[in-house]
């Protein structure tokens, strides 16, 4: 039986409402040789028929171009990382961390072959932020959409880039990306403000010198937490890396990552938080960020002098190089709240104007921004392509309540985040899409936490109620969510015990249903609530989970099944492909030494 940990709880409520105006299905438009109008003076234009105002969920400029990539995963017992320190159990993509950038144009087709040359782990690669419209079989989630790729095998993922912006790929095998299996994705398209130069991605990663698998054993052990009397607490990261590099905290090795700015020019920068545990606030000394996209949603440009990035979140920003020629610190700071800490107290990269010294350090340290309280001002972001939700129609019901608590199972001496006393646990050999293909959904075990949403193209609301002192970055596969509202973040949630439940009498007035902010990953405040919505226009089984690596490993997630009839008819891709690696996995796993001991994700 599970023992509830006093005060460390969280809940999630579900309510589904049907509306009569479904969103149009995505329609590809095959282009002749593309004559781009996208120039430094007009980044809003893409082609004569597609621009920043095009509804990218309804219209896709299919180019006929296929971009091919090969990602080879290897495992090294020890590896000297970009900060000069040895890491144990490093897992690399094409021999590097982070892995190579996957790049394409809006409307291209991507063909990505993943080769598993690791010794002891299966794997699957998820393309975080890409909707996989009508391509659920390519979502890359072992135990949900596929069997894992065993060592010595490969899988080719093929899908259309039907949206544009910045994303990232990572393993969905338990905690594996914390050992290095990740990399950036850039889908080029229109941008809501003009710029001269694309600086490419800046990948921010917490970094652990030990194997994250070994760290997880202690995180999961309630009798030996990293913070005394706080079961499930993780350690501080050993470092924070910028595109895989930094000096190490004791100053004995490594190098700063440097980006070059050209004076008088505007530069597009793609920020990605790929961490396992750390959330960040970033700022560039002496400069501001013109934010033009939240995750993969283009927004009306808005200027900020600092930005909070929860795990999995991305921002596309434009930096105007209008300061004196010099070197400038790009700083990372942490909240005092429980959303990640590091043994490197001052993680930083360097932005250098062309002509400045390539070896000297910046002279101005800058001023630390206010504590983020593990949240961003989402309400201020207005998408270019508008969506709306009738917030007056939303009413939470107890019949659609999912209670989630941080618990200890004394019989196993394990920490879990169960949903209705059931921590999410997939079966690698029996992915959920196998049940769909075999028409056996009635036999899906309770531990899969599968929620089926009836109807087609319905507007579905989720009210997340967090009854714990820990904020959570919540990520939905297959969709961007409309963020309709949330309770304000607390200054010191560890000192609180009062649950702030959603109250329609007082909270409905602060909801925003007319073109609310949208993104695929957003923060659930401690002791508070978050209301999101999306339209069920993408057939598939989609994972909806916390992106703290330890938490999803401990079961904090559900699976959402939408448009079952269309999925069975091939609307999420051929279900026959689900078997692609299952035979290989069945042949390898029984003799393997590494056995599933967590959620499997």
PyMOL commands that set and color helices and strands:
alter all, ss='L'
color gray80, all
select helices_A, chain A and resi 136-138+176-179+212-219+378-380+391-393+398-400+432-437+441-443+446-448+493-495+504-510+549-553+564-571+575-579+582-589
alter helices_A, ss='H'
color red, helices_A
select strands_A, chain A and resi 2-16+27-28+59-60+66-80+86-93+99-105+109-116+125-128+154-160+165-171+182-188+197-207+239-242+258-261+266-273+280-284+289-294+297-304+307-309+314-320+327-333+348-353+401-409+414-419+450-453+459-465+472-476+481-486+518-519+521-524+529-535+540-546+557-562
alter strands_A, ss='S'
color yellow, strands_A
deselect
rebuild
show_as cartoon
